[in-house]
Amino acid sequence: MDPNYRTMVDFLRGLGTEDVPHSGDHGFLAHLISVFRDLEEWGCDQDLCRAGMFHSIYGTELFQRFSLPQTRRDEVRKLIGDRAEGIAFANCLMDRSTFDALLDSDGPFSLRNRETGQTIELSLADYDDLVRLHLCDWLEQVPRSKRWDYRPDAYRRMAKRLGGIAQASYDRVYAQAVSGA
């Protein structure tokens, strides 16, 4: 268990995330905790798990019901660390079309910031961890949202890129779309 787990949850709770609706009957805080725990189950390191807990803290292209002002980035960095905050920030601010265009690439990994148009540069390791985070986030919520038709090719390519537990999780979750569950 992450030694900062309770501090992170208390911080998010203090922001009112428990009261923010998310996917289906899940609240925003419950979703954030679930992504954190799923990444732990995938065997991800502490930085990526923490990024998972904060993966949509600044809002995302799809999720706009909550957005911590970016002026508070230093506060988040202090709480979860530079690398974790950087991956969470990239997940929040990336133009998803630029992310998707790189799924079959070996780099360089340059994403467009959807708000500023500036470039977000990532190493191969950080890009692959962003892929893990982004896929895990979606797999956690899609069975409730039933949005099986949202970027299906991109999610399939993410699972293929990562292989292993990510591919197995994708196959298990997307089997529900076929079965109608």
N, C-alpha and C positions, 0 to 999 in steps of 0.2 A: 504494500500500500504506500502510495506517495505520502511523504511526511507533511506536505502542504495541502493534502486533500481537504481537510476540514476548513482551512483558511480560504482556499479557493471557493468552496461551496458557500461559505459564509459571505464572502465578497459578492458573489453572484446573487445570493439571496438578498443581500443589502441593496442591490440595484433593482429589486422588484421582479426578477426574472421568473419567480414562481407564478406570478399572476399574468404572464404573457402567454397567450395561446400559441400553440405550435401545430404539429402534425396530428390530426385526428383528435383523440382525447388526451394526448400528451401535452403537458405544459413545456415551456421553453427550458426551464431549469432541468426538468426530468430528461429531456432530450440531450442536453449538454452532458449530464452525468452518464447517460447511456452510451454516448459516443466515447467518452473517456474510458468507461469500463470495457467496451468492445475493443478499443485499441489495446488495452491491457491484455485482453484475451488473445489478441492477434500477436502478442509478444513484442509490441512496440516499446521503444525506450521512453523514459520519463518525459523528455522534451516533447515528443510527439503526442503522448497521452495528455499532457497539459495543453498543448495546442488544440487537441480535440475538445477539451473542456471549454475552451474559449474560441472555438472555430468560427463562430458567427457573432462575436461580441460587437463588431462595428457594423453589423448588418451585412447582407450579401446581395448578389444580383437577384436572387429569388426571395429571400427572407428580409422583410423590411419592418417587421413589427417591433423590433428593438434595435437600437444602435447607440452604443456608448460613444460619446464624442471622441474623435481621434486626438484631441488635446489631452486625453487621459492615457495615451499609449505608454508613457513613462511609468505610470502607476501599474499598468498591466505587466510591463516588462519586469518591474521589480518583484511582482508577485509570482510570475511563472518563468521568467528568464528570457534572455534576448532571442535565442533560437526559437523557442516555443511561440513567443509573441510574433516573431517575423513570419512563421508559417501560418499562424492564425490570421495575421494581417493580410498575407497574400491570398488566403482563402476568401476572406471577406471582400477584398477590393479588386480581385482579378476579373477581367472581362473573360467570361467562360469560353468564348469562342477562341481566344488566344491560347487558353489552357488546353482545350480540346485539340487544337491544331498541332500540338507538340506531343501528343500521346504516343505516336509511333517514332519519335525522334530520339536521337542520342545527344541532342543539345545543339547549340546553346539554348538555355531556357529563359526566354524573355517574355513576360506577360505584360499585357497592357492594363494599367490601373483604370478601372471603369469610370472613376470620378474625375481624375486629373489628366488622363491620357499619357501619363509618364510611364516609364518602363520599370517593372519589378524584375530584377535579375535573380535567378536562383541557380545554385549548384545542382549537379545531377542528384546528389543525395537529398537535398531539400526538395527538389521537384518530385522525386519518387515518394518522399514522405508526404508532400502535399497531395499527391495522387491517392495514397493510402487514406489520408484524412478525409478527402473529398468523397471517395468511394464508401468508406465506412459510415460517414455521415448520411449518405443517401440510403444505404442498405438498412440503416437503423430506422428510417422513417417511411420509406416507400410502401411497406405493407399496410401502414395506417392511412397514408394519403391516397393510395391506389393510383398514383401518377406514373404508371408503368410506361407511358408513352413519352415521358420527358427525357430527352437526350439518351435514348436506349443504346444507340451505337457507341456513344462516348463511355457510358458505364461498362459496357461489354469490353471495350478496348482498355479501360483502366484495369479491369480484372485480369485480362490477358497479359498486360504489361507486368503486373505484380506477381501473378501466379500464386501458388501455395494456398495459404489460408484465405487470402483475398479472393482468389478464383473460386474456392470451395464455398465461401460465404455468398458470393454473387450467385453461384449456381443454385444454392439452397433457397435464397430469397427470391430469385426470379422464377423458380419453379412454381411459386405461389401465383404468379401472373398467369402461367399456363393453366394451372389447376382451377383458377378463379377464386382461390382462398382469400 
